Amino acid sequence: MSNAIIPLLLDSLASAALIFFAAVGLTLVFSVLRVLNVAHGSLYSIGGYVAASICLFIASRQLNPYLSFLALLFSAIFVAAIFGPLIERGLVRWTYGKSEAVQILITFGLFLILEDLQRVIFGVQSFYEDAPMRLLGATSIGGVVYLNYQILLIAMALLVVVGLRLLINHTRLGRLITAVVTDREMAQSIGIDTNRIFILAFSLGVFLAALGGALATPTSGIAPGLGADTMVLAFAVAAIGGLGQIEGAALASLIVGLARVLAIYLAPSLDAVAPYAAMLLVLLIRPYGLFGSVTARRI
């Protein structure tokens, strides 16, 4: 029995970790900027494409294969540094205070542009380079083989959860973010540079999405269409956890990861449906998500 349960739990946690990186970035951006960024999934896939390209370059030049681990992190930093300020200043900033419908339409247009940009730059072929996963190898416990890379994914997700909590609760930047989230107008009136906070928060959200895409590349590769799949899944996780709730995104990722893996183990034909069935079940019981609540809208 344990030989079946332990791999199921490990697969669920690893799947939840990858989902969490995309969902927590979306959640962070919404909690600070109050913007529903539909283009978030494209930033996830761009991170994957950049990571795969760098890893393939390292392999083709026969460089030290352990550089591929640095490539995963560098690709996320690169995507955040380029796209974070550019998108926030050039497009997202003009949606502040607008209705959710306007935000969705504008960021969906950005999503279409980024999807076409990926096809122009990287083509329509799939990219795959599993050097980081091969280098870490596997561990056999009780006759069952576990990929050490899966354990790394779980550890990275836990590190992000703890890091975000420490950032928000124990740093000056976190206090500034909290002030802006609580009352944007009041924060501006006491001299907080809200534009700078918005850029930093949006870029951090882009970094987390790109990091998720980069970390997913050694396990499943990267292909056209991944951005759309990730976008829908991230919104499902955000809805389950409650929009703007980081802890909710973490718990919702676990629920969705477990639902997907259970479907694969027990009913493979329901793999694509399982996350949204879990979302429907939760929202029927908690319409505002597990950690969400009814809030009054200022008009």
N, C-alpha and C positions, 0 to 999 in steps of 0.2 A: 504493500500500500504506500509506504513512504517513498518507494522508488518511482511512483507516479506523481505523488503530491509535490515532492521537492522540485523536480524539473518544471512542473506546472507553475509553481510559485515563482521560480527563478525566471522563467520565460515571461510571466505576467509582470514582474517588477522591471525587467529589461524593456519590455514593450511600453510600460507606463513611463519609464524614464525618458524615452524618446518623445513620447506624446507630450510629456510635461514641459520639455524645453520649448516647444512651439506654443503651448497653451499659456505658460507663465509669462512669456513675452507679450502675448496678446492681452493678458490680464493686467500686466503692469502698465502698458500703454493706456488701456481704458481707465484704470484707476486714477492715473495722474492727468491725462489729457482729455478724458471723456470722449475718446474717438474710437469708433469701431473700425479697425483697420483691416479691410478685406484682403489687402495685398500682403498680409503677414505671411501667408503660405508661400508666396513667391520668394520672399527673403529666406525662408527655410531652404527651399530648393537651390537658390543661388549659393548659399553657404555650402551645400553639398557639392555643387558643380565645381566651385573654386577648390574645395578640399580634394576632390577626386583628381582634378587637373594637376594640382601641386604634387600629390602622391604619385601620380603616373609619371610626372617629370622626374621625381626623385628615383623612381624605379628604372626609368629609361637611361638615366645618367649613371646608374649603379652607385649612387651615393649611399651614405649610411642609412639603412632602412628605418632606424629609430627616429630619423628626422620626420618621418610621417606623423608621429604623435604631435610634434610641434606644428606641422602643417595643418592639423585639425584645428588647433587653437588659433593659429595665425589667420586662417581663412575666415573665422568668425570675427576676429578683430578687424580684418581688412574690410569685410562687408559692412560692419557697423560703422567704421570710420568714413567710408565712402557714401553709403546709402542713408545712414541715420540723419546727419545734418542736412543732406541734400533734399531728402523727402520731407523732413519736418519743416524746413525753411521754405522750400519751393512749393509745397502743395498742402500738407496736413495743416499748417498754421492757418490757412484760409478757411478751414472747416470748423474752427473753434466757435462754439456757440450756435452752430447750425443744427438742424434737426438730424436725427439718426439716418433718415432716408437720404438726405443730401450727402452725409459722410459715407454711407455705403456706396452710393452711386459714384462718387469721386474716387474713393479708394478701389472700387471695382474696376474703374477705368485704368487706374495705375496698375492693378493686377494684370489686366490684359496686355498693357505695354511691357511689363516686366517678363511676362510669359513669352511674348514675341522676341524680346531682347535676348532671352536665354537661347531660343532656337537659332537666332542669327549668329550668336557668338559660339555656342557649343554644338549646334546642329541638333538633329533629332535622334541621334544614337544614344544608347545607354552608356554610362560611365560606371566602372566598377574597379576598385582597388582595395583588396582586403589585407594589405600588409600589416596594419596595426593589429588586426584580429589574429593573424597568423603568428605574429611575434609574441603575443601574450600567451598563446597556446591554450591548453585545456587542463582541467583537473578532474580526476576520477574519484568520486566519493560513493562508496557502496556499490561499485560496479557501474555507476552512471557517470557519463562524461559531461562536464560543464565547461562552457567557454569562459575563460577568464575575462574576455572583453565584455561579456554581459555583466559581470561583477563590477567592472570599471564604470559602465553606464549607470548602474544603480548608485555607485559611490559618487559619481559626478552630479547626479540629480539631488542626492542628499546634501552635497556640498552647496549646490545652488540654493536650496531651500534655506539652509542655515545661513549662508552668506547674505541672502536678501533680507532675512530677519535681522541680522546684525547690522546691515546697512541702514535699514529703516529705523531701527530702535536705538542704535548706539553710535551713530555718526552725525556730524553736522549736516551733511547732505540729506540724510534720512529725515532729520527734523525739518529741513526746508521743504522736502517733498511732502511730508505730513501736513505742514502748514498750507501748502498750495492745494492739496487734496481737500482739506477741511474747508477752506474758504479762500478761493482764488483772489477775490477782490480785496479782502483784508490783507492777504499776503503781499499784494502789490502796494497797498497803502503804507505798509511798514518798511518798504524798501527792498523786498525780495525780488530778485531778477527772475521773474517767472519764465521769460523766454529762454533763459539759460537752463532752467530746471526742465523745461519741456524738451529741449534738445537732448539733454543728458538722459532723461527718462526714455525718450523714444529710441535713442541710440542703444541704450541698454536692452530694450525690448528687441531691437534688430539683432544685437549680439547674441541674445539667448536663442532666437529663432535660427540664426545662421549656425550657431554651435550645435543645435539639434540636428540640422541637416548634415553638418560635417561629421558628427558622430554616427549618424545613420548610414553613411556611405560604405564603411567597411562591412556592414552586415547585409545590406540589401541593395546597395548601389544607388544610382540616381538616374532618373529617366524623365522625359517630358510627361507632364500630367501630375507629377508628385506634388507640386505647389497647390493645385486645386484640391487634391485628396487631403493634404495636410491642413489646408484652410478650413475645410468642412469639419474635420476631426477636432481641430483646435476650438472652433466655435461650440461644438458639442460639449467638450470638456469645460469650457468657460461657462456654458449654460448650466451644466450639472453642479459645478462648484459655486456658482454665483458670480456674476460679472464684477470684476475688480477685486476678487478675493484670492490672494496668493495661496493661503492654506486650502481654500476650496479647490483651486486648480490642482494642487498636489493630490488631494483625496480623490477628486474626480478622475485624474489620470490613472490612479490605481484601479478604480472601478472599471474604466474603459479598457485598460490593459488586461484585467482579469476576464472581462467579458469577451474580448477578442480571442484570448488564448483558450478559454473554455470552449468557445465555438470551434476553434481549430482542432482541439482535442476530441470534442464530442460530436459536433455537427459542422464539418468544414464548409458546407454550402451556405451557412449563416454567418460566415466570417465578416462579410461587409456590412451586415445588418446589425450585428450584436451591439456595437457602440451606441447606435441610435435607439435601439430598443432599451438599452440601459438609461439613456437620456430621457426617453419618453416615460419610463417607469418613475424616475426620480422627479421629473417635473409634474407628473400627475399628483404626487404626494407633496412636493415642495415647489410650487410654481416659480419661486424666485431663486431656486438653487439651494444647495445644502447650507451654504454660509451666507446667502443673500437675504435681503430684507426689503420690505416696502419702504420707499423713500419719497418724500415730497419733492416735487419738481418746482424750481424757482422760475417764475415767469415775469 
